[in-house]
């Protein structure tokens, strides 16, 4: 009887611990054909932006896609084009198994990402770095490499059927980049009207300062003005990020007048 009571006590304690455990912040997701259709469609609509800013964007191969690209450049895509794209993706381009290796590589990095985001929270910056309870990471075979949705915290990450990723062997580099994008989107980028190039520079400097030891192969892109680098040399400097960015933008505006 005493043994049964002991076992029940252990089970109750285990259940209580599981119930109180913090749910995982990150989840890797293999997209459906419909989700990939929507993603390719958004990228088609954004072709002018991508080409203007020098992005290398992956699209499915085929005559239909070439024709849709041309229509996107002239702003003449229609609902019929979207329907045609959906049929093409479902019948010719989409294979769920093409995402499996990329999924395994991302899944292996989720605990590392969790630890990185937790460490940002511990910094307790006096400006509002936005955190999300949940980040769904949707794999894709198409697009510019990585993108984010600040409305729901989701991330789209480019992979290939071999399980490789653009720019980095370790997908955590690209994923924490997108997390930081969302973290500073509202309180820094939107509030201070930060231009695209400088936004990318700020994200790269943030990641490098916080996680350069964890992600030694992370690289700062050539975008933005490198003169701001000296204003943000380490993690502590980011506590004054709003003031640093505002002063930098003001100086640049005065220089252009």
C-alpha positions in Angstrom: 0.0 0.0 0.0 2.8 2.4 0.9 4.5 1.6 -2.4 1.3 2.5 -4.3 1.0 5.7 -2.4 4.6 6.6 -3.2 4.1 5.9 -6.9 0.9 8.0 -7.0 2.8 10.9 -5.3 5.6 10.8 -7.9 3.0 10.8 -10.7 1.2 13.7 -9.2 4.4 15.7 -8.8 5.4 14.9 -12.4 2.1 16.0 -13.8 2.2 19.2 -11.8 5.7 20.0 -13.1 4.6 19.3 -16.6 1.5 21.5 -16.2 3.7 24.4 -14.9 6.4 24.1 -17.5 6.8 27.0 -19.9 5.7 26.0 -23.4 8.4 26.0 -26.1 8.6 29.4 -27.8 9.7 28.0 -31.2 8.0 25.5 -33.5 9.3 24.3 -36.9 6.6 23.8 -39.6 6.6 22.1 -43.0 4.2 24.2 -45.1 1.3 22.9 -47.1 1.0 23.4 -50.9 -1.5 26.2 -50.2 0.9 28.0 -47.8 3.7 27.8 -50.3 1.4 29.2 -53.0 0.6 32.2 -50.8 4.2 32.7 -50.1 5.3 32.6 -53.7 2.4 34.9 -54.6 3.6 37.5 -52.0 7.1 37.3 -53.3 5.9 37.9 -56.9 4.1 41.0 -55.7 7.3 42.2 -54.0 9.5 41.7 -57.1 10.0 45.5 -57.6 11.2 45.9 -54.0 13.5 42.9 -54.2 15.1 44.0 -57.4 15.5 47.6 -56.2 17.3 46.5 -53.1 19.4 43.8 -54.8 17.8 40.7 -53.2 18.4 37.2 -54.7 15.0 35.6 -54.7 14.3 31.9 -55.4 11.1 31.0 -57.4 9.9 27.7 -58.8 11.1 27.0 -62.3 8.7 27.1 -65.2 7.2 29.1 -68.0 4.2 30.1 -65.9 6.5 31.6 -63.2 8.5 33.5 -65.8 5.2 35.0 -67.1 4.0 35.9 -63.7 7.3 37.7 -62.9 6.8 39.9 -65.9 3.3 40.7 -64.9 4.4 41.5 -61.4 7.0 44.0 -62.7 4.2 45.8 -64.5 1.8 45.5 -61.6 -0.7 43.5 -63.7 -1.2 40.3 -61.7 -4.8 39.1 -61.5 -6.9 36.7 -59.4 -6.7 34.3 -62.4 -2.9 34.4 -62.1 -3.2 33.4 -58.4 -5.5 30.5 -59.3 -3.1 29.3 -62.0 -0.2 29.5 -59.5 -2.1 27.4 -57.0 -2.7 24.6 -59.5 0.9 24.7 -60.6 2.2 24.5 -57.1 -0.1 21.6 -56.1 0.3 19.6 -59.3 4.0 20.2 -60.2 6.1 22.1 -57.8 5.2 21.0 -54.2 6.6 17.8 -52.6 6.4 17.6 -48.8 9.5 15.4 -48.6 11.6 18.3 -50.1 11.4 20.0 -46.7 12.3 17.1 -44.4 16.1 17.7 -44.1 15.7 21.4 -43.5 13.1 20.6 -40.9 15.4 18.3 -39.0 18.2 20.9 -39.1 15.9 23.7 -37.7 14.4 21.4 -35.1 17.9 20.7 -33.8 18.5 24.5 -33.1 15.2 25.3 -31.4 16.6 25.0 -27.8 19.5 27.2 -28.8 17.1 29.9 -30.1 15.1 29.7 -26.9 18.2 30.3 -24.9 19.1 33.3 -27.0 15.7 35.0 -26.7 15.7 34.3 -22.9 19.0 36.1 -22.7 17.6 39.1 -24.5 14.8 39.2 -22.0 17.3 39.2 -19.1 18.9 42.3 -20.5 15.6 44.2 -19.5 16.2 47.0 -21.9 14.3 50.2 -20.9 12.9 50.4 -24.5 10.4 47.9 -25.6 12.0 44.9 -27.4 8.9 43.0 -28.4 8.7 39.3 -27.3 6.3 36.7 -28.6 4.9 33.7 -26.8 5.1 31.7 -30.0 7.3 31.7 -33.1 6.2 29.3 -35.9 9.0 28.8 -38.3 7.6 27.9 -41.7 10.1 26.3 -44.1 10.0 27.3 -47.7 11.9 26.5 -50.9 11.2 30.0 -52.3 11.8 33.7 -51.5 14.8 35.9 -50.5 16.1 33.8 -47.6 14.1 34.8 -44.5 11.2 37.0 -43.6 9.0 37.7 -40.6 5.5 38.7 -39.7 5.4 41.1 -36.7 1.7 40.6 -36.3 2.0 37.0 -35.1 5.7 36.4 -34.7 5.9 33.8 -37.5 9.1 33.4 -39.5 9.6 32.0 -43.0 13.0 30.4 -43.7 14.4 29.4 -47.0 15.8 25.9 -47.3 16.4 23.4 -50.1 15.8 19.7 -50.6 19.3 18.9 -49.4 18.6 20.6 -46.1 20.8 23.6 -46.8 20.2 27.3 -46.1 21.2 30.5 -47.8 24.3 32.2 -46.4 24.7 30.0 -43.4 25.1 26.3 -42.6 23.5 26.8 -39.2 19.9 28.1 -39.6 20.0 29.7 -36.1 21.9 32.6 -37.7 19.0 33.6 -40.0 16.3 32.8 -37.4 17.7 35.0 -34.6 18.1 37.7 -37.2 14.4 37.6 -37.9 13.5 37.5 -34.2 15.5 40.7 -33.7 13.8 42.3 -36.6 10.5 41.8 -34.9 11.8 42.8 -31.6 12.8 46.3 -32.8 10.1 46.8 -35.5 7.6 48.8 -33.5 9.6 50.7 -30.9 12.6 51.5 -33.0 12.1 51.1 -36.8 8.5 52.4 -37.0 8.7 55.0 -34.3 11.9 56.6 -35.7 11.1 55.9 -39.4 14.4 54.0 -39.9 15.2 53.4 -43.5 15.6 49.8 -44.8 19.4 49.7 -45.0 19.9 51.1 -41.5 17.3 48.7 -40.1 19.3 45.7 -41.4 22.5 47.2 -40.0 20.9 47.6 -36.6 19.7 44.0 -36.5 23.1 42.7 -37.6 24.9 44.8 -34.9 22.5 43.6 -32.3 22.9 39.9 -33.1 26.7 40.3 -33.4 27.0 42.1 -30.0 24.7 39.6 -28.2 25.5 36.3 -29.8 28.9 36.6 -31.5 30.3 34.0 -29.2 27.4 31.6 -29.8 27.2 32.2 -33.6 30.8 32.9 -34.6 30.0 32.7 -38.4 27.3 35.4 -38.2 28.1 38.2 -40.6 27.2 41.9 -40.8 25.7 42.6 -44.2 26.9 45.5 -46.4 23.7 47.4 -45.9 23.3 50.6 -44.0 25.8 53.2 -42.9 28.8 51.6 -41.1 29.5 54.8 -39.2 26.8 53.8 -36.7 28.8 50.8 -35.7 31.0 52.8 -33.3 27.9 54.0 -31.5 26.8 50.4 -30.7 30.0 48.6 -29.8 28.6 46.1 -27.2 25.4 44.9 -25.5 25.4 47.7 -23.0 25.2 50.3 -25.7 21.9 48.9 -26.9 20.2 50.2 -23.7 20.4 53.6 -25.4 19.3 52.4 -28.8 16.4 54.9 -29.3 18.6 57.8 -28.5 21.5 56.5 -30.6 19.4 56.0 -33.7 17.5 59.3 -33.3 20.7 61.2 -33.0 22.3 59.4 -36.0 19.3 60.0 -38.2 19.2 63.7 -37.2 22.9 64.1 -38.1 22.4 62.5 -41.5 19.4 64.7 -42.2 21.4 67.8 -41.3 24.3 66.7 -43.5 21.9 66.3 -46.5 20.4 69.8 -46.1 
